[in-house]
């Protein structure tokens, strides 16, 4: 199980790696006459910004509830994920604009040594994608999942540039713009994944219901508590890295207030101690009219 501190450490590592790669790619692209590599380097600079946003979002989301935020600061993580998706759109637009301009303007074929830089970039960014993606899945973090796809997007654009440059070098005159066409294809993939990441981030900000599978697990846990006859209502929403829920449980109507209060506390304790990332539970008791 990945911890929040490990997720923060990954975000800090990503910032450092992106800064180094951006400088190397832009410099190599400039001297090696590869406009796709320059665009790839620019995309890496946007990754620095998104990693900073994700790092900040996770830090804020990890803060405990306070007087001003009684439900915690979890929405900061969702907002970071949403902004991360927006930056993916911006990266795709930037790369596409640059690629189209270079397709329309003839230029020299890139230098062969740019392929080495791209190959190293692909290996590093794909490794980062896998590590951050696993962390995001473990923490159920939209922000980390978005950051992971920024690394995958960088790997995709680098891969597309690699193929394009290889084609232009092998094809010779007339194939100089191959790396730019390859970058355009990568842009389409980036946009598709930005849309895929934006939807869950928006759902969390809008307090959409948790998946049915989660609700079923919550109901099952609550109904194992002695004295609980049925879970009438179960409303669950994700807030950052955790879950907030409101339950209406049915108990025998002849029970004392004290006994009903005790059952409600056990339901909350059972859910808080479960494998689910529960942050808070409000339990409301309903009397069984037949009891």
Protein Blocks (a to p, Z undefined) as FASTA:
>chain_A
ZZfklmmmmmmmmmmmmmmmmmmmmmmmmmnopaklmmmmmmmmmmmmmmmmmmmmmmmm
mpccdfklmnojmlmmmmmmmmmmmmmmmmmmmmmmmmmmmmmpgcddddfklmmmmmmm
mmmmmmmmmmmmmmmmmnopaklmmmmmmmmmmmmmmmmmmmmmmmmmmnogoilmmmmm
mmmmmmmmmmmmmmmmmmmmmmmmnopacdfklmmmmmmmmmmpghiabdfbacdddehj
bccddddddddfkbcfklmmmmmmmmmmmmmmmmbdcfbdcddddddfkZZ
